[in-house]
Amino acid sequence: MKVVFIGSGNVATHLSVAMQKAGYAIGQVYSRSEANARRLAGRLHCDRTARMGEIISDAELYVFAVKDDALPEVIAQMPANNGLWIHTAGSVPMDVFKGYAARYGVLYPLQTFSKNRDTDFRRVPCLIEACLPEDETRLQEIAGRLSDQVQRLSSGKREWVHLAAVFACNFSNHMYALAGKLVREQGLSTDLLLPLTDETAAKLHTLSPAEAQTGPAVRGDRHILDRHLALLSDPPMREIYQLISNHIYTETKNEQHSL
């Protein structure tokens, strides 16, 4: 199977490398940036282009791994062909391809990717969907060669999973950034927090989040909460602290009442 990648960012990089390792032939990489196309194509040892009109037309699979907002425009500019077109986005419906391709679908890898960090793709859940049953079977086979966790999911369900992923990953990571800012302002290293953040994530493998929750908010320790708020001079951080603490306290009370 010859594969063309439309995009050269984090998802395109990890997915294309994983597909090549699984035995798929990456025939070409397209990126609006010539430098980015050259970088990824060099890693994959394949052809590259920065011009939509030069995208090869004889591939069997075209993977659109671009920013969500750019996807409709890129699809509209894509030269017609008979291949299977798929995108990798969490919150973009499969029907974004409707009217541009006869065969289309989605392969959404549920993971956070950074170009300079390796990822074991076998552990990455892959959520798939296709407009034709035979193409869904094909995507099931492709994803199965990449990951041990493949699941068929509709566009509507996938959007909810993506929303949950934003809370679990993006928001959590931003909390780490804010925590790091606080300790750096006191002349301390963020390494001090690493054992804590490691244990917080590790608990989720054996405990529910409700069982793992600790801290002054879950205890309703108003004295400590007020002291923390007094230390925060940045209004947005004060608001975040108060909002999340109140939500933790409320959810804890609701959980206790439901028992």
C-alpha positions as CSV (number, residue, x, y, z in Angstrom):
1,M,0.0,0.0,0.0
2,K,1.4,3.4,-1.0
3,V,0.6,6.2,1.4
4,V,0.7,10.0,1.0
5,F,0.9,12.3,4.1
6,I,-0.7,15.7,3.9
7,G,1.0,17.5,6.7
8,S,4.3,17.3,8.5
9,G,3.6,18.2,12.2
10,N,3.6,16.1,15.3
11,V,0.8,13.7,14.4
12,A,2.0,13.3,10.8
13,T,5.6,12.6,12.0
14,H,4.7,9.9,14.5
15,L,2.0,8.2,12.4
16,S,4.0,8.1,9.3
17,V,7.0,6.6,11.1
18,A,4.8,4.0,12.8
19,M,3.2,3.1,9.4
20,Q,6.5,2.8,7.7
21,K,7.7,0.5,10.6
22,A,4.6,-1.6,10.1
23,G,5.5,-2.1,6.4
24,Y,3.6,0.5,4.6
25,A,5.3,2.4,1.8
26,I,5.2,6.2,2.4
27,G,5.3,7.5,-1.1
28,Q,5.2,11.3,-0.5
29,V,4.9,14.0,2.1
30,Y,3.2,17.3,1.4
31,S,3.6,20.4,3.5
32,R,3.1,24.1,2.7
33,S,6.6,24.5,4.2
34,E,9.3,23.2,2.0
35,A,11.6,22.9,4.9
36,N,9.1,20.9,7.0
37,A,8.4,18.6,4.0
38,R,12.1,18.1,3.4
39,R,12.7,17.2,7.1
40,L,10.0,14.6,7.4
41,A,10.6,13.2,3.9
42,G,14.3,12.9,4.7
43,R,13.4,10.8,7.8
44,L,11.1,8.6,5.8
45,H,13.3,8.5,2.7
46,C,10.5,9.4,0.4
47,D,9.4,12.1,-2.1
48,R,8.2,15.5,-0.9
49,T,6.4,18.5,-2.3
50,A,5.2,21.9,-1.1
51,R,2.7,22.2,-4.0
52,M,-0.7,20.6,-3.9
53,G,-0.7,20.2,-7.7
54,E,2.3,17.9,-7.4
55,I,0.7,15.4,-5.0
56,I,0.9,12.0,-6.6
57,S,-2.5,10.5,-7.7
58,D,-1.8,6.8,-7.6
59,A,-1.5,6.2,-3.8
60,E,-4.1,4.0,-2.1
61,L,-4.2,6.0,1.2
62,Y,-4.1,9.8,1.7
63,V,-3.6,10.8,5.4
64,F,-4.6,14.4,6.2
65,A,-2.7,15.3,9.4
66,V,-3.0,19.1,9.5
67,K,-4.4,21.6,12.0
68,D,-8.2,21.2,12.4
69,D,-9.0,24.7,11.3
70,A,-7.0,24.2,8.1
71,L,-8.5,20.8,7.1
72,P,-11.5,22.1,5.1
73,E,-9.3,24.4,3.0
74,V,-6.7,21.8,2.4
75,I,-9.3,19.2,1.4
76,A,-10.9,21.7,-1.0
77,Q,-7.5,22.2,-2.7
78,M,-6.6,18.5,-2.9
79,P,-6.5,17.1,-6.5
80,A,-9.1,14.4,-7.1
81,N,-8.0,10.7,-7.0
82,N,-9.4,7.3,-6.3
83,G,-7.6,6.7,-3.0
84,L,-9.0,6.5,0.5
85,W,-8.8,9.9,2.2
86,I,-8.6,9.9,6.0
87,H,-8.0,12.6,8.6
88,T,-6.5,12.3,12.1
89,A,-8.5,14.9,14.0
90,G,-10.5,14.3,17.1
91,S,-13.3,16.9,16.8
92,V,-13.7,17.1,13.0
93,P,-16.5,15.0,11.5
94,M,-15.8,12.4,8.9
95,D,-18.2,14.1,6.5
96,V,-15.7,17.0,6.0
97,F,-14.6,15.0,3.0
98,K,-18.1,14.7,1.5
99,G,-18.3,16.1,-2.0
100,Y,-14.5,15.9,-2.5
101,A,-13.8,12.1,-2.3
102,A,-15.9,9.0,-2.8
103,R,-14.0,7.1,-0.2
104,Y,-13.1,8.6,3.2
105,G,-12.8,8.1,6.9
106,V,-10.9,8.8,10.1
107,L,-8.0,7.3,12.0
108,Y,-7.7,9.3,15.2
109,P,-4.7,8.3,17.4
110,L,-5.7,9.2,21.0
111,Q,-2.4,10.4,22.3
112,T,-0.3,13.6,22.8
113,F,2.7,13.7,20.4
114,S,5.9,15.7,20.4
115,K,8.4,15.5,17.6
116,N,11.4,15.0,19.8
117,R,9.9,12.3,22.0
118,D,9.4,8.7,20.9
119,T,6.0,7.1,21.3
120,D,5.2,3.4,21.5
121,F,2.3,3.4,19.0
122,R,1.2,-0.1,20.0
123,R,-0.1,1.5,23.2
124,V,-1.9,4.3,21.4
125,P,-5.7,3.8,21.1
126,C,-6.7,4.3,17.4
127,L,-10.3,5.3,16.8
128,I,-11.6,4.7,13.3
129,E,-14.5,5.4,11.1
130,A,-15.2,5.1,7.3
131,C,-18.1,5.9,5.0
132,L,-17.9,2.5,3.3
133,P,-18.0,-0.9,5.1
134,E,-15.1,-2.2,3.1
135,D,-12.9,0.9,3.8
136,E,-13.7,0.6,7.5
137,T,-12.5,-3.0,7.3
138,R,-9.3,-1.7,5.6
139,L,-8.8,0.9,8.3
140,Q,-9.3,-1.7,11.0
141,E,-6.5,-3.7,9.4
142,I,-4.2,-0.7,9.0
143,A,-4.8,0.5,12.6
144,G,-4.4,-3.1,13.9
145,R,-0.9,-3.2,12.5
146,L,0.0,0.0,14.4
147,S,-1.9,-0.4,17.7
148,D,-3.2,-3.0,20.1
149,Q,-6.2,-0.8,20.8
150,V,-8.4,-0.2,17.8
151,Q,-12.1,0.8,18.2
152,R,-14.7,1.9,15.7
153,L,-16.3,5.2,16.9
154,S,-18.7,7.6,15.3
155,S,-17.8,11.3,14.7
156,G,-20.2,12.3,17.5
157,K,-18.7,9.9,20.0
158,R,-15.1,10.8,18.9
159,E,-15.8,14.5,19.6
160,W,-16.7,13.7,23.2
161,V,-13.5,11.6,23.6
162,H,-11.5,14.5,22.2
163,L,-13.1,16.9,24.7
164,A,-12.3,14.5,27.5
165,A,-8.7,14.3,26.2
166,V,-8.4,18.1,26.4
167,F,-9.3,17.9,30.1
168,A,-7.1,14.9,30.8
169,C,-4.0,16.1,28.8
170,N,-4.0,19.7,27.8
171,F,-5.5,21.1,30.9
172,S,-3.4,18.9,33.2
173,N,-0.3,19.9,31.3
174,H,-1.2,23.6,31.8
175,M,-1.5,23.0,35.5
176,Y,2.0,21.5,35.5
177,A,3.1,24.7,33.7
178,L,1.5,26.9,36.4
179,A,2.9,24.8,39.2
180,G,6.4,25.1,37.6
181,K,6.0,28.9,37.4
182,L,5.2,29.1,41.1
183,V,8.3,27.1,42.2
184,R,10.6,28.8,39.8
185,E,9.5,32.2,41.2
186,Q,10.8,30.9,44.6
187,G,14.2,30.0,43.1
188,L,13.5,26.3,43.1
189,S,13.8,23.6,40.4
190,T,10.7,22.1,38.8
191,D,12.3,18.7,39.3
192,L,11.1,19.0,42.8
193,L,7.5,18.3,41.5
194,L,8.3,15.4,39.3
195,P,7.9,12.6,41.8
196,L,4.5,14.1,42.7
197,T,3.3,14.4,39.2
198,D,4.6,10.9,38.4
199,E,2.7,9.4,41.3
200,T,-0.5,11.4,40.4
201,A,-0.6,9.9,37.0
202,A,0.4,6.4,38.2
203,K,-2.5,6.2,40.6
204,L,-5.0,6.3,37.7
205,H,-3.9,2.7,36.8
206,T,-5.2,1.3,40.1
207,L,-7.6,4.0,41.6
208,S,-10.5,6.1,40.2
209,P,-9.8,9.8,40.2
210,A,-12.3,10.2,43.0
211,E,-10.4,7.7,45.1
212,A,-7.0,9.3,44.3
213,Q,-8.1,12.9,45.0
214,T,-6.2,14.5,47.9
215,G,-5.5,18.1,49.0
216,P,-7.2,20.9,50.9
217,A,-10.2,21.2,48.6
218,V,-11.3,17.6,49.0
219,R,-10.9,18.0,52.8
220,G,-12.8,21.3,52.8
221,D,-9.9,23.0,54.5
222,R,-11.0,26.6,54.2
223,H,-8.0,28.0,56.2
224,I,-5.4,26.5,53.8
225,L,-7.5,27.5,50.7
226,D,-7.6,31.1,51.9
227,R,-3.9,31.2,52.6
228,H,-3.1,29.9,49.1
229,L,-5.4,32.5,47.5
230,A,-3.7,35.2,49.5
231,L,-0.3,34.1,48.1
232,L,-1.5,34.3,44.5
233,S,-1.1,37.8,43.1
234,D,-2.0,36.9,39.5
235,P,-5.8,37.3,39.1
236,P,-6.3,34.6,36.5
237,M,-4.4,32.1,38.6
238,R,-6.5,33.0,41.7
239,E,-9.6,32.5,39.6
240,I,-8.4,29.1,38.4
241,Y,-7.4,28.0,41.9
242,Q,-10.8,29.0,43.4
243,L,-12.9,27.6,40.6
244,I,-11.2,24.2,40.6
245,S,-11.1,24.0,44.4
246,N,-14.8,24.7,44.6
247,H,-15.5,22.1,41.9
248,I,-13.4,19.5,43.7
249,Y,-15.2,20.2,47.0
250,T,-18.7,20.0,45.3
251,E,-17.9,16.8,43.4
252,T,-16.6,15.2,46.6
253,K,-19.8,16.1,48.4
254,N,-21.9,14.7,45.5
255,E,-19.9,11.5,45.5
256,Q,-20.3,11.1,49.2
257,H,-24.1,11.6,49.0
258,S,-24.4,9.0,46.2
259,L,-22.8,6.3,48.3
